[in-house]
Amino acid sequence: MNADNRGALARGRVATRLPAQDLDRARRFYSERLGLEPVDERPGGLLYRCGGVDFVLFRSTGASPGTFTQMAWEVDDIGTAVRELKQRGVVFEDVDVAGFRTRDGIAEVEGNYPSKGARGERGAWFRDSEGNLLGVGQPVV
C-alpha cells in the first residue's frame, strides 16, 4: 500500500508542538544553547525548521511532564553533536535503567530501528528551558 492509498495523514507532514511557559526564555535557550533561530513567529508562538521539518514553541500555561522524549533530532555523528551542545551549555541527562545507561551523556540502545537497517541507536537526552525532554539520536548500522 502506498502513501496515496493510506489517507491524508500518511501524505501529511508531522509538525511537533512544544509548550513554553516563558516564550522569551525558551527563545534564548534555543538560540544560545541549540543554535536555532525561528523562521517565523506570531504572538504566542515561534516556528523553527530543521532539516525540512517544522516544530513550534507555543506559549502555554501548562507544563510538560518531561517524563518522555517529546522531540528528537537524528544526526550523522552523535559524538560531535553532544560535544557541540555541551560546549553551548546543554546539560545531558544521566540514564541508568533496565536496557541501557548513558556513558559521557550517550546511551547505546540495542535493537532500535531495524527498519532503517540499523542494529540499534546511540541516544542522548536533555531538557530545554521549559522542561521539555529532547533527544539526539544516531542509528547504529
N, C-alpha and C positions, 0 to 999 in steps of 0.2 A: 504494500500500500504506500503510495507516495504522499507527500505533504498536501497536494491539492485535494486528495480524497479524504483526508482526515479532518478537515474543518478549519475554521477561522483561527483558532489558537495555534494550530500547527504551522500556519502560514505567518503568524504574527511574530513580533519581536518582543522579547522579555525586557522589562524595564523595572529595576529594583527601586523601592521607596524606603528610605531610612528616616526615622524620626529624629528631630533635633529640638531639644527644649530651648537651646540658645543658638540661633542660626548664625549669629556673628562669631561666636566661639567656634562653632563647627566649621565655618568658612576658613578661619585662621588655622585650625588643625589640618584641614585637608590641603591647604596651601603650604603651610610651613613644614608639616610633618610628612605629607604624602606627595607634595609637589604637583598638586592638581588645582586647576582653576576652573570655575564654572564656564560653560559655553553659552549659557543663557540664565536669566534669573527673572523672577517675578516676586511680588510681595508674598513672603512666606515660603519661598522655595528657590532652590539652586539646582540647576541641571548640569550634570557632568557627563563627559563622554570619554570612554576608554576603549580602544580597540574596536570602535564602531558600535559599541553598546552603551546605552544611557543608564544613568542612575540619578535619583533625585534625593536631595536632603530637604525635608519639609519641616516647617515649624509645627511643633506638636506639644500639647500639654501633657501627653502621656510619654512614658519612657519605655525603651526596650528592656526586656528582662536580661538580655545579654547572656542567655544560657545556651545559645546555639549559634552557629555561623549564619549570619544574615546575608552576607555577600562575600565573594572571594574573587581574587584575580588569579588566573592561570598564567604562569610565567615560564620562560625558557630556562632560567637559571635562578632557582630559589635562593642559593647561597648569596649571590650578588644582590638580589632584591632585599633580602633580610639585612645584609650589611649596610646597604644604602639607607634603608629605613631606620636602622639603629643609629646611623650617623646623624639622621634628622631628628632623633629623639623619640622614636617609636619604641615602646616597651612591649616585648612579646610575652605571651602567656606561657607559663610552665605547665605542661600537661603530663600527668602520670596516672593513667587509668588502664584498665584491662585492654590489651590490644596494642597500645603504643604509649610512648612517652617522649618528651622533647629532649634534645641534646643541643645546646647552643641555640635554642629557640626553634629548632626544626624537628619534626617527628617523621618517622618512617611509617607509612600506613600500608600494610600488605593487602593485596587483593583489590584495591580501588581501581576502577575504570578499565576493566578488561576490554570493553567495547572500543576503547581508544588504542588497543594494542599494548596496554600497559600492564605491568605485573603489580603495580602499586602506585603510591603517590608520596611525595615529600610535602609536608604541610607545616604552616606556621600561622599563629593567630595572635591578634592584638585587638584592643578596644579603641574606638575613636573617642573624641572628647565627650560624646553623648552616651557612652556606654554600649554602643552597638558593637557586637563581636564580628570582626572582619578577618578574612583569611587570605593567605597566599599559598598557591599550590603548584606543584610541578609533577606531571606524570613520570613514572619511572618505567622506561621501556627495556 
